[in-house]
Amino acid sequence: MADQRILITGASGGVGTLLRPRLARPGRVLRLLDIAEPPALPGAGAEEVVAASVDDIDALAAACEGVSAILHLGGQSREAPAEEVLRLNAYGTYCLLEAARRTGVTRVLLASSNHVTGFHSLTEHPGELPGDVEARPDTLYGWSKVAVEAAGRLYHDRFGLDVVCLRIGMCAPEPPGPRGLAMWLSPDDCARLVEAAVAAPAPGFRQVWGISRNTRRWLSLAEGEAIGYSPQDDAEEYAEKIVAESGEPDFATDPILTRVGGVWCDIPLGERF
């Protein structure tokens, strides 16, 4: 049986580096695309490396040959000037989706972000916030990720691609501070989310939260569970340490903690952060 190939764009970035050993499987090849050489990792499986940028549509099309699914992590991952975030995120995603269409790849996972919905607040949504809640971006970066999701919707509606937008919370080895108690996505759960989105039968177009099963979460897991995502980790394991360092988090009134985007709702637009 032929190997399964998954193309990972932005594979040298933080999330890609965390995922590579966790996605390694017998009979699977990870094709790693980035402008930077991916670091050697213990536990990495069969891999192929492609040096290219996400705004090079011809290079992307070549990288898509023989691929069964794409995990699109590439682009600008922080706030930056408009020209940069739009070129790398909005235009880069168009290039990726168009390359997938041209080469017959029908399953695309788009790394979106909680910053697509940054201005939604816990005070406005006392229950869990749905994974497909309307966009309210908090930055130019968040705005560019709205464009990423919209491009995925377009390519699903026009060409039938299965597109799953992963609205990632805070993916890190440990929850980064009080906000992480609600927003954390453990690396192991991130891999579980990717596996579910790759394997889900005919998901169509979906938007799901990328978070772990955190005790203090207020983002819904229902949309992810509908495609087979079953997170196992909980940021509460780190709560004692975080509270000792930063105090008990106030998710009821602290504006940094009650808004999905946290402090990103207040940073200057277009300035690197």
Secondary structure, DSSP 4 states (H G I P E B T S, - for coil): -PPEEEEEETTTSHHHHHHHHHH--TTEEEEEEESSPPPP-TT--EEEEEE--TT-HHHHHHHHTT-SEEEE--S--S---HHHHIIIIIIHHHHHHHHHHHHT--EEEEEEEGGGGTT-BTTT-SSPBPTTPPP--SSHHHHHHHHHHHHHHHHHHHH--EEEEEEE-EESSS--STTHHHHEE-HHHHHHHHHHHHHSSS--EEEEEE----TT--B--HHHHTTT------GGGGHHHHHHHH----TTT-HHHHBTTGGGGTSPTTS--
